[in-house]
Amino acid sequence: MEKIQPKDWIPLIKPHTKPSVARSLRQVADTLLPLLALFYLAHKALSVSLLLALALDFVAALFLVRLFILQHDAGHGSFFPKKWMNDLLGFFAGVLTLVPYHHWQLSHARHHATSGNLDKRGVGDIYTMTLEEYLKATPGERLRYRLYRNPFVMFFLGPIYVFMLSYRLPLGYGSEKPSVRNSVALTNLFLVLLWTGICLGFGLKTLLLVYLPIQYFAGMVGIFLFYVQHQFEDAYWEHDPPLGAPQGRHGGEHLPQAPQGPAVAHREHRLPPHPPPGPQDPQLPPPRGAGEGGPGEGGPHRDPQGRLSHRLRRHAPPRRKAPQTRGLQGGPPPSAGGKRRPRGCIKEGMRRVLVAGNWKMHKTPSEARVWFAELKRLLPPLQSEAAVLPAFPILPVAKEVLAETQVGYGAQDVSAHKEGAYTGEVSARMLSDLGCRYAIVGHSERRRYHGETDALVAEKAKRLLEEGITPILCVGEPLEVREKGEAVPYTLRQLRGSLEGVEPPGPEALVIAYEPVWAIGTGKNATPEDAEAMHQAIRKALAERYGEAFASRVRILYGGSVNPKNFADLLSMPNVDGGLVGGASLELESFLALLRIAG
């Protein structure tokens, strides 16, 4: 059998990229007429057999699920061409599906802005805890969560609570918008009229043994299909999808604006390593707003890598620009013409991009074990290099869990001594036995709080190289030095002092991390141009010390409030070869986002 190619689907998809009133009305009729017919047949079957009536109830429930799908499309503004048509269908469909239309609209917008993260949230609107939330939960909260996630509770008791009780009781709606409260109240009013009509026209027995079972079965099927859909979606984006769905009118312009703030923090879907070709295909219509200053480059329809997403993005919180800081004085200018090179996992000189997470004094071994296990499960294929640098007690856990993965691990410090009576110290030989690939030396917090000098840092680097461990040597200026315009001379003096007597066997055996002290943990960060200027100066100093060929292959990382919002811009600089990441590496979701950006 001949395999169907992605391009063969284009003629089938293209007619459906714009809503049609006639086609939509036909779909409504194809759904409502069988539903009403099956309801009447089940009513008649009650006098023959209860089992026959329940069987007909289940078939009718499938059409009720289809009606909810139409309600979903109306909520996105993609079913009818006019907003009032979508709202009218959505409201009356909500009466039949027991889901108040405007309340569902707002919660669904929140889903697209937050819960869609399959890496961390798992199952979209079906409530799931993140790893951090579960670990911080009390025993009682964990018990309730485990009961809720039990399949019996989810699929058999869930429909009763979600559809029959939660929307009917006016609990928790006081803080919602008036339109939401009115939608719930008006839907319930129409439901009372509907129930009264069924009792008067068909009898109470039909209400209890036909209408309510249809609702219950529809709830079961709906929750099950929703769960399965997100599992398939998870697997779909795990691979490189051959065809991106056209946007058409599926921009969701009628959905309400989702809330912003700390609660809306998890909003990115798992994405393939390469952009889906769909929206770029000349035979498909362009995405909504393309070339209009909206969902264009860096707009709300693009993920952090700049790729068009198959999901809505307009309800996610807007991407904020990185804070602008004054340029570094005394350093060489950025690359010629000020043009940025496209980011990629391999830089000039065959330098492989490195994303290293410095956990500092965070997480216990048990918390790290859970984090590592989830990272191992969700890790996408990498062409760049990833490393995690946890506290010493966590290193055995890293060795156990990460041994067969692409992720390296290492330490945050090392002793300058080979071995001996040095209480509290950890030697490079010990780290080597644990399988460490990297170790940080000269971090500003060690220099500041523990009085480490350039000479001591150099000794630590030597011990690491003797054991085959790559030192990540940190340099960077404090705020007062930068304000005086002496950032470059200060940093280069620090670099030369920390490399005194250090002779790496090759350029791959040394990593430099430029971390401006004023940017570490403050939320501020140097502009990409500032970072590029300093990295150029560092590479020039390395060339003076080890030669041009050696310097061109040494990786220079940027550190200082690196996060998924600014990492792509930093990586676009020719001499920025990755990031030494602090707080953003503690959250699994943001660390995975950084890895995807790196490629």
Secondary structure as UniProt FT lines:
FT   HELIX           6..13
FT   HELIX           14..16
FT   HELIX           21..45
FT   TURN            46..48
FT   HELIX           50..75
FT   TURN            76..77
FT   HELIX           83..97
FT   HELIX           101..110
FT   HELIX           111..115
FT   TURN            118..121
FT   TURN            124..125
FT   HELIX           131..136
FT   HELIX           139..148
FT   HELIX           151..152
FT   HELIX           153..157
FT   HELIX           158..159
FT   HELIX           160..166
FT   TURN            167..168
FT   TURN            174..175
FT   HELIX           178..201
FT   HELIX           204..206
FT   HELIX           207..211
FT   HELIX           212..238
FT   TURN            248..251
FT   TURN            253..254
FT   TURN            262..263
FT   HELIX           278..280
FT   TURN            282..283
FT   TURN            288..293
FT   TURN            297..298
FT   TURN            300..301
FT   TURN            304..305
FT   TURN            314..315
FT   HELIX           336..338
FT   STRAND          346..347
FT   TURN            348..350
FT   STRAND          351..352
FT   STRAND          354..358
FT   HELIX           365..378
FT   STRAND          385..389
FT   HELIX           392..394
FT   HELIX           395..402
FT   TURN            403..404
FT   STRAND          407..411
FT   TURN            423..424
FT   HELIX           428..433
FT   TURN            434..435
FT   STRAND          438..441
FT   HELIX           444..449
FT   HELIX           454..466
FT   TURN            467..468
FT   STRAND          470..475
FT   HELIX           479..483
FT   TURN            484..485
FT   HELIX           487..498
FT   TURN            499..501
FT   HELIX           507..509
FT   STRAND          511..514
FT   HELIX           517..519
FT   TURN            520..522
FT   HELIX           528..546
FT   HELIX           548..551
FT   TURN            552..553
FT   STRAND          555..559
FT   TURN            564..566
FT   HELIX           567..571
FT   TURN            574..575
FT   STRAND          578..581
FT   HELIX           583..585
FT   HELIX           588..598
//
